[in-house]
Amino acid sequence: MTLGQRGIAMIGPLCHIIPYVIMAIHPPWPAMLAVYVIVGLGNGLIDAAWNSWIADMANANAMMGVLQAFYGLGATISPLVGTQMIKSGLRWNYFYYTLLGASVLDLMVSSALFWKENAASYRAKNHRGTDSGGGSRTTEAMKSPITWLIAVWLFVYMGVEVSVGGWVVDFMVQVRHGEPYESGLIPTGFWAGVTVGRLVLGFVNDWLGERIAISIYLVISIALELIFWLVPQFIVSAVAVSLLGFFTGPLFPAAIVVAAKLLPKHLHTPGIGLASALAGGGGAILPFVAGAISGARGVQSLQPFVLALLIALIAIWVLLPRRKHHAYGV
């Protein structure tokens, strides 16, 4: 890492602040699309740096659960805040002032906390082992099968998370015949489940071990998805999707901890960074696929699609090796 944690702590929030300033002043639609690329860059930098940092901690599962729970908390609160602002008669672009304020706070706090963690400090703490050879750490991470297995797994996981969170309202209105308002509350229940699951089950992961815990959560998630799909009652579906969030929520942080245990320490940032980047792609591509299928076959096709993704997660999970590979050719 050439920037160090201090560099990430400053550049990451700046990649949010600049676009949010632009979006707050109501730019043309093409400009919004363009500046969101910068937002994505900031997300990628922050995800890679803080995930790999926390994954090295002694109590990594609990701390990673707390970190990722705040993601779920933001996903729970943000739509409620935005909806209330619109109901109050404010223009949609005013919502970006709240994101701008949060990003400025992020810049101030992160910069203060990591001010002494420059590039030299990072390299001293994350030196290569004697068997790792020369060359780029990113190239070395890309040659690791563990990096790609975790990346594909997170790609599919994010597809599940965003597909459910994004399409569940349409499903509840069109298939479960719910009212628009009560159906609109269902994603809040899902994201609240994600938040609580990451806070609570992170401690369970330490007790069971990540491999067993993730296997159990996936089996339970498949059962809940079947209930969500096959029991044609609004209340049952609402409860099932909230519990689905609870048990799928811990999967992402636990997988990051497993990646940190399997990859050599000097490959944590590039390896986890690559995996996190592909995870974001899954959150964009697979919900689009779900929407395309729904457009052709109806929104009821969402449930078998999500079920297939959950089964794919189990299949990929069993392919992960159980021991760390300490060296990779470059």
FENNOR-V233108 format. One record per pair of residues at least 4 apart in sequence whose ideal C-beta (glycine too) atoms are under 6 Angstrom apart, sorted by the first residue. I is the first residue (numbers start at 0). J is the second residue. D is the distance in whole Angstrom. If there is no record, write none. Layout:
I:J:D ; I:J:D
This chain:
0:121:5 ; 0:268:5 ; 1:118:6 ; 2:6:3 ; 2:7:6 ; 3:116:6 ; 3:117:4 ; 3:118:4 ; 3:121:5 ; 4:113:4 ; 4:116:4 ; 5:113:5 ; 5:114:6 ; 5:116:5 ; 5:117:5 ; 6:10:6 ; 7:11:5 ; 7:44:5 ; 7:48:4 ; 8:109:4 ; 8:110:5 ; 8:113:4 ; 9:110:5 ; 11:41:5 ; 11:44:5 ; 11:45:4 ; 12:16:6 ; 12:102:5 ; 12:105:4 ; 12:106:4 ; 14:37:5 ; 14:40:5 ; 14:41:3 ; 15:19:6 ; 15:38:6 ; 15:41:5 ; 15:102:4 ; 16:102:5 ; 18:34:4 ; 18:37:5 ; 18:38:5 ; 19:95:5 ; 19:98:5 ; 19:99:4 ; 19:102:6 ; 21:26:5 ; 21:34:5 ; 22:31:6 ; 22:95:4 ; 23:92:6 ; 23:95:4 ; 23:96:5 ; 23:99:6 ; 25:92:4 ; 26:30:4 ; 26:31:6 ; 42:46:6 ; 43:276:5 ; 45:49:6 ; 46:50:6 ; 46:275:4 ; 47:268:6 ; 47:271:6 ; 47:272:3 ; 47:275:5 ; 50:255:5 ; 50:271:5 ; 51:267:4 ; 51:268:5 ; 51:271:4 ; 53:62:5 ; 53:63:5 ; 53:66:6 ; 54:59:5 ; 54:255:5 ; 54:256:5 ; 54:259:3 ; 56:62:5 ; 58:62:6 ; 59:63:6 ; 59:256:5 ; 60:201:5 ; 60:204:4 ; 60:205:5 ; 60:256:6 ; 61:201:5 ; 61:202:5 ; 63:252:4 ; 63:255:6 ; 63:256:6 ; 64:68:6 ; 64:197:4 ; 64:198:6 ; 64:201:2 ; 64:252:5 ; 67:197:5 ; 67:251:6 ; 67:252:4 ; 68:194:5 ; 68:197:4 ; 68:198:5 ; 71:190:5 ; 71:193:4 ; 71:194:3 ; 71:197:6 ; 72:194:5 ; 73:77:5 ; 74:190:4 ; 75:187:6 ; 75:190:4 ; 75:191:5 ; 75:194:6 ; 76:80:6 ; 78:82:6 ; 81:94:5 ; 84:89:4 ; 84:94:6 ; 89:93:4 ; 105:109:6 ; 106:110:6 ; 116:120:5 ; 121:125:6 ; 125:264:6 ; 125:265:5 ; 127:131:4 ; 127:265:5 ; 130:326:5 ; 132:329:5 ; 134:138:6 ; 134:329:4 ; 136:269:5 ; 137:269:4 ; 138:329:6 ; 139:327:5 ; 139:329:5 ; 140:146:5 ; 140:266:5 ; 140:269:4 ; 140:270:4 ; 142:327:5 ; 143:327:5 ; 145:261:5 ; 145:262:6 ; 146:270:4 ; 146:273:6 ; 148:318:6 ; 148:319:6 ; 149:258:4 ; 149:274:5 ; 150:273:6 ; 150:274:4 ; 150:277:4 ; 151:315:6 ; 152:315:5 ; 153:274:5 ; 153:278:4 ; 154:277:5 ; 154:278:6 ; 154:281:3 ; 155:308:5 ; 155:311:5 ; 155:312:6 ; 156:250:6 ; 156:251:6 ; 157:161:6 ; 157:278:5 ; 157:281:4 ; 157:282:4 ; 158:162:6 ; 158:281:4 ; 158:285:3 ; 158:308:6 ; 159:305:6 ; 159:308:5 ; 161:165:5 ; 161:282:4 ; 161:286:5 ; 162:166:6 ; 162:285:6 ; 162:286:5 ; 162:289:5 ; 162:305:6 ; 163:167:6 ; 164:186:5 ; 164:189:6 ; 165:286:5 ; 166:289:6 ; 166:301:5 ; 167:185:5 ; 167:186:6 ; 167:240:6 ; 168:182:5 ; 168:183:6 ; 169:173:6 ; 169:298:5 ; 170:174:5 ; 170:298:5 ; 170:301:5 ; 171:175:5 ; 171:177:4 ; 171:182:4 ; 171:185:5 ; 172:177:6 ; 172:182:5 ; 173:298:5 ; 174:299:5 ; 175:233:5 ; 175:236:5 ; 177:181:5 ; 177:182:4 ; 177:233:5 ; 185:237:6 ; 185:240:6 ; 188:241:4 ; 189:240:5 ; 189:244:4 ; 192:196:6 ; 192:241:4 ; 192:244:3 ; 192:245:4 ; 193:244:4 ; 193:248:4 ; 195:199:6 ; 196:200:5 ; 196:245:4 ; 196:248:3 ; 196:249:5 ; 197:248:5 ; 197:249:5 ; 200:249:4 ; 203:207:6 ; 204:209:5 ; 204:212:5 ; 204:253:5 ; 207:211:5 ; 207:212:4 ; 209:213:6 ; 209:253:5 ; 209:256:6 ; 209:257:5 ; 213:250:6 ; 213:253:5 ; 216:246:5 ; 217:312:6 ; 217:313:5 ; 219:246:5 ; 220:243:6 ; 220:246:5 ; 220:247:5 ; 220:309:6 ; 221:309:5 ; 223:239:5 ; 223:242:5 ; 223:243:5 ; 224:305:6 ; 224:306:5 ; 225:229:6 ; 226:230:5 ; 226:239:5 ; 227:236:5 ; 227:239:4 ; 227:240:6 ; 228:302:4 ; 230:235:5 ; 243:247:6 ; 244:248:6 ; 249:253:5 ; 258:262:6 ; 258:271:6 ; 259:267:6 ; 261:323:5 ; 262:266:5 ; 262:267:6 ; 262:270:5 ; 263:325:6 ; 266:270:5 ; 267:271:6 ; 268:272:6 ; 280:284:6 ; 281:285:5 ; 289:301:6 ; 289:304:5 ; 292:296:6 ; 292:300:5 ; 293:298:5 ; 293:300:6 ; 296:300:4 ; 300:304:6
